[in-house]
């Protein structure tokens, strides 16, 4: 349930655990919490994005959209909601995106430690042919030729296995970010095998893409199977 006394703030991360919807302070629209970012105030009076929704204190919710966060900064929504003067840097939209990228790379690193990641064109190609790929990953700055070949192979395998769902394709990270996550250099293509870690990576990737592409009033449309 939504808080009735102060709809702009929640009562902390351990209350209202059953709540699946919150109101965006900027658009005033109620959305699923997976389409929102929670912000809290640090002891030093700084605004902090609470991506995991676990930080203590009351929280303010904003649509997962870079433009919406920028509008919240510009129109002083944070100070108004928390009813106090706060230090809100103009870089908060980009700082939030940086944290979202970090959360995606951390999820990928955890999946790799769990043995759920393959890297390199050849290994990914073999896994696609064997039908073991749960998520296909391309560096956003990778060469299009290799990307097209692997995407075509994935689509071909999907047509040959009608009972299997489409393979999500993630292009949200640059090669350097993939390198950092996997602890190797020049990673352009990777694949995640089925498992809890791969589901976490996919969920965080969806949030990052939504943040980059959503407008102020609407959740970003899913671009087919691509993130």
RAZI-V143411 format. One record per backbone hydrogen bond with DSSP energy under -0.5 kcal/mol. NH is the residue of the N-H (numbers start at 1). CO is the residue of the C=O. Records with the same first field share a line. If there is no record, write none. Layout:
NH->CO, CO
This chain:
9->6
10->59
15->12
19->16
22->31
24->29
25->61
28->24
31->22
33->20
35->32
36->33
37->62
38->50
39->60
40->48
42->40, 46
45->42
47->87
48->40
50->38
51->49
53->50
60->39
61->8
62->37
64->35
65->63
66->211
69->65
70->66
71->67
72->68
73->69
74->70
75->71
76->73
77->72
78->72
80->76
81->77
82->78
83->79
84->79
87->45
88->86
89->87
92->89
95->91
96->92
97->93
98->94
99->95
100->96
101->97
102->98
103->99
104->100
105->101
106->102
107->103
108->104
109->105
110->106
111->107
112->108
113->109
114->110
115->112
116->111
118->191
120->189
124->120
125->121
126->122
127->123
128->124
129->125
130->126
131->127, 128
132->127
133->127
134->192
135->192
136->168
137->190
138->170
139->188
140->173
142->139
147->143
148->144
149->145
150->146
151->147
152->148
153->149
154->150
155->151
156->152
157->153
158->154
159->155
160->156
161->157, 158
164->161
168->134, 166
169->225
170->136, 168
171->169
178->174
179->175
180->176
181->177
182->178
183->179
184->179
188->186
190->137
191->118
192->135
193->116
194->132
199->195
200->196
201->197
202->198
203->199
204->200
205->201
206->202
207->203
208->204
209->205
210->206
211->207
212->208
213->209
214->210
215->218
223->226
224->222
226->223
227->169
